[in-house]
Amino acid sequence: MSRHIGSDFDRFLAEENLLDLAESLAARRVLVFKLRQMMREQGLDAMQLAEQLDLEGAALQRVLGAGAEEKTDLLFLAKVAERLSKGLEEKNQHLLQNLADRLKEIYLRS
């Protein structure tokens, strides 16, 4: 019988030392989705979006092109989340700022 029956998934991931990895990968996916959505809505390519967000173009292209399993610099992802949050409605601003804060916490623990 599994020792994880009845426990929540976050606790399982924490016990297996996988919670930070799972959260950082999920955060990356959310950011990539938001970046692509912004590019589509504004008719921008990655370099134009990077300029608009005052980010390094090559680094942003790496984030957009990286595979789901590829590690991405957590501090850069936090910076992207913070820059994306500016100019959004309050609900999305709060979500992205929380995401940025969580990425910084994970970075500090690693």
N, C-alpha and C positions, 0 to 999 in steps of 0.2 A: 504494500500500500504506500502511496506517495506521501511524503511528509508535507507536501504543498497543498493537499486537498483542504479546502476551506480558507486558505490564505488568499490575499489579494495579489494581483500580478506584480504590482510595484514592489511589494515585500519580497516576492520570489526573485525578481531581478536584482534587488539590493543584496539578498543573501548570496546570489551567484556572482556578485560584483559586476553586474551588467547594466545597472540602472542608469549610470551616467552616460554610457555609450548609447543606450537606447534613446535617452532624452536628447542627446546631442544630434543623433541621426534624425530624429523626428523634427527637431528644431530646424535642421538644415533643409529638410523637405518642405516645411512650412515656408521658410524664407525663399526657396527656389520657386515655389508656387506663386508667392506674392510678387517676386521679381518678374517672372514670366507674365503674370497678369498685368502688371504695370507696363511692361514693354508692349504687350498686345494693345492695351487700351490707349497708350500714347503714341504708338507707332514708332517705337525706339528700338535700336539694336543694343547689344550689351555695352558697347563702348559709349554710346550716347547716354544710356542710363547711368553708367559709372560716373560720367562727367556730371550729370544732373545731381547725383547723390554725393559728389565729391569723394569718390573712391577710386582706387587704382583699377584701371580697366582690365588688365591681365588677371588680377586676383579675382575680380568679379566673374570673368569668363571661366576661370577654374571652378568657382563655386557652381556656376550654371551647368558646366559640363562634367563635373565629377560624378562618379558612380555612387550609388547609395551607400556602399561600404567604404568608400574612400574617406579618410580623415581630412577634415578641413579645419583650419586654424579657428579655434573657438572664439578668440578675441576678435578676429576679423568678422566672424558671423555675428557677434554681439554688436559690432560697429554697424554692420549692414542693417540689423534689426532696428537700431537706434535711428539711423538715417531714414529708413523706410517709414518709421512712425511719425516723423515730422510731416505735417500737412494732411494727415488722415483724420477721420472722425474719431472722437474720444474713445469709443469702444476698441477700435483697432489700434489706436495709439497705446492704450493700456496693455493690450495683448502683446504687442511687439516689445514694449518696454519690459514687461515681465519676462518675455523670452530672452531678451538681452541680459537681464539680471541673472537669470538661471544659467545661461551659458557662461557668464563670468564666474559664478559659483562653481560650476563643474570644472572650469579651467583652474581655479585656485586649488581644488582638491586633487587635481591630477599631477 
